[in-house]
Amino acid sequence: MQESCPSIKNILLLDSEGKRVAVKYYSDDWPTNSAKEAFEKAVFIKTQKTNARTEAEIAMFENNIVVYKFVQDLHFFVTGGEDENELILASVLQGFFDAVGILLRSNVEKKEALENLDLILLCLDEIIDGGIILETDANVIAGKVASHSIDSGAPLSEQTISQALATAREHLARSLLK
């Protein structure tokens, strides 16, 4: 028996209709975009009748363990192989779920998620790298993401695209409010 570190196959954030909000795949199990979309649709249909609003639920799906939780009109999913530990997958899900809640200031809904998609994608990058779990503590994740996006006073040439867009959005909002 060979020991290996736990790995994640994908993290999905879907809306209440099963459409993508933010997704990251770390496995070649779904080689094409259409295969990924088919998986997302199938897992959404399988789980939509469950009530995963208070606690995370676990399901076996296509030889994968899927841990999921819903809030408002967002559906959070973490997928691992059939040999993965459900508690580890659940801790990744809870870390992602709580970090998104912190970053969206407890206003966890599709509209807010789309407006802050850069923060959610940074959040995914802080949690998982290449399928390997880096962090599950929501406060640490949110802190790292916030530190990436906090420096809007830097010259535009030194900002990331998402930071530059956020700065431009702030300047536009200020000019409209004058």
C-alpha positions in Angstrom: 0.0 0.0 0.0 1.5 3.3 -1.1 0.9 6.4 1.0 0.1 9.6 -0.8 -0.9 13.1 0.3 -4.6 14.0 -0.1 -5.4 15.6 -3.4 -8.4 17.5 -4.8 -9.7 16.8 -8.4 -11.8 20.0 -8.6 -13.5 22.8 -6.8 -16.7 24.1 -8.2 -18.8 27.1 -7.4 -22.1 26.9 -9.3 -25.2 29.1 -9.2 -28.7 27.9 -8.4 -29.2 26.8 -12.0 -26.0 24.7 -12.1 -24.1 27.3 -14.2 -20.5 28.1 -13.5 -19.5 31.0 -11.2 -15.9 29.8 -10.5 -14.4 26.4 -11.2 -10.9 25.0 -11.0 -9.9 21.5 -12.2 -6.7 19.8 -10.9 -7.2 16.4 -12.6 -7.1 15.1 -16.1 -10.3 13.0 -15.5 -12.2 15.5 -17.5 -10.0 16.3 -20.5 -12.3 18.6 -22.5 -14.4 21.6 -21.5 -17.6 19.8 -22.5 -16.6 16.9 -20.3 -16.1 19.3 -17.4 -19.5 21.0 -18.1 -21.2 17.6 -18.3 -19.7 16.6 -14.9 -20.8 20.0 -13.4 -24.4 19.5 -14.7 -24.6 15.9 -13.6 -23.3 16.6 -10.1 -25.6 19.6 -9.7 -28.6 17.5 -10.8 -27.7 14.7 -8.4 -27.3 17.1 -5.4 -29.9 19.8 -6.0 -32.7 18.0 -4.2 -30.7 17.7 -1.0 -30.7 20.2 1.8 -27.0 21.0 2.3 -27.5 24.4 3.8 -26.6 23.8 7.4 -23.9 21.2 7.1 -21.8 19.8 4.3 -23.2 16.7 2.6 -21.1 13.9 1.0 -22.0 11.9 -2.1 -20.3 9.2 -4.3 -20.5 10.2 -7.9 -18.7 8.5 -10.9 -16.1 6.9 -8.5 -15.4 10.3 -6.9 -16.3 11.6 -3.5 -18.1 15.0 -3.7 -18.5 17.1 -0.6 -20.9 20.0 -1.1 -22.7 22.9 0.7 -25.2 25.5 -0.4 -25.8 29.1 0.7 -28.3 31.5 -0.9 -28.0 30.9 -4.7 -24.5 29.5 -4.6 -23.5 25.8 -4.6 -20.0 24.9 -3.4 -18.4 21.5 -4.4 -15.1 19.8 -3.6 -14.3 16.6 -5.5 -11.7 14.0 -4.6 -10.9 10.4 -5.6 -12.8 7.5 -4.1 -9.9 6.8 -1.8 -9.7 10.3 -0.3 -10.6 11.0 3.3 -14.1 12.7 3.4 -13.1 14.7 6.5 -10.1 16.3 4.6 -12.3 17.1 1.6 -14.9 18.6 4.0 -12.3 20.7 5.7 -11.2 22.1 2.3 -14.9 22.8 1.4 -15.4 24.5 4.8 -12.2 26.6 4.4 -13.3 27.7 0.9 -16.9 28.4 2.0 -15.9 30.4 5.1 -13.1 32.3 3.3 -15.6 33.4 0.6 -18.0 34.5 3.4 -15.2 36.6 4.9 -14.2 38.1 1.6 -17.8 38.9 0.5 -18.5 40.3 4.0 -21.1 37.6 4.7 -23.1 38.7 1.6 -22.6 35.3 -0.1 -24.8 35.4 -3.2 -24.2 35.1 -7.0 -24.3 38.8 -7.8 -21.7 39.6 -5.1 -19.6 36.6 -6.1 -19.5 37.7 -9.7 -18.5 41.2 -8.7 -15.7 39.8 -6.6 -14.7 36.9 -8.9 -11.0 38.0 -8.7 -11.1 37.4 -4.9 -12.8 34.0 -5.3 -10.2 32.9 -7.9 -7.4 34.1 -5.7 -9.0 32.2 -2.8 -8.9 29.0 -4.8 -5.3 29.6 -5.6 -4.5 30.0 -1.9 -6.3 26.8 -1.0 -5.1 24.4 -3.7 -2.1 24.2 -5.9 -2.1 21.6 -8.6 -4.5 19.5 -6.6 -2.4 19.6 -3.4 -4.1 21.2 -0.4 -2.1 24.2 0.9 -4.5 25.8 3.4 -7.9 25.2 5.0 -8.1 27.9 7.6 -10.5 30.5 6.3 -9.0 33.4 8.2 -5.5 32.7 6.8 -6.9 32.2 3.2 -8.9 35.5 3.4 -5.9 37.3 4.9 -3.6 36.2 2.0 -6.2 37.1 -0.6 -6.9 40.5 1.0 -3.1 41.2 1.1 -3.0 40.6 -2.6 -5.7 43.1 -3.4 -5.1 45.7 -0.7 -2.4 47.8 -2.4 -4.6 49.9 -4.7 -2.4 52.9 -4.1 0.5 51.4 -6.1 1.2 52.6 -9.6 -1.0 50.8 -12.2 2.1 49.3 -13.8 2.8 47.4 -10.5 -0.7 46.1 -10.0 -2.2 42.9 -11.2 -5.0 43.2 -13.8 -7.7 42.5 -11.2 -6.2 45.1 -8.9 -6.0 47.6 -11.7 -9.6 46.9 -12.6 -10.7 47.4 -9.0 -8.8 50.7 -8.8 -10.4 51.9 -12.0 -13.8 50.8 -10.8 -13.2 52.8 -7.5 -12.1 55.9 -9.5 -15.1 55.7 -11.8 -17.5 55.2 -8.8 -16.0 58.3 -7.1 -16.3 60.4 -10.3 -19.9 59.4 -10.8 -20.8 60.3 -7.2 -19.3 63.8 -7.4 
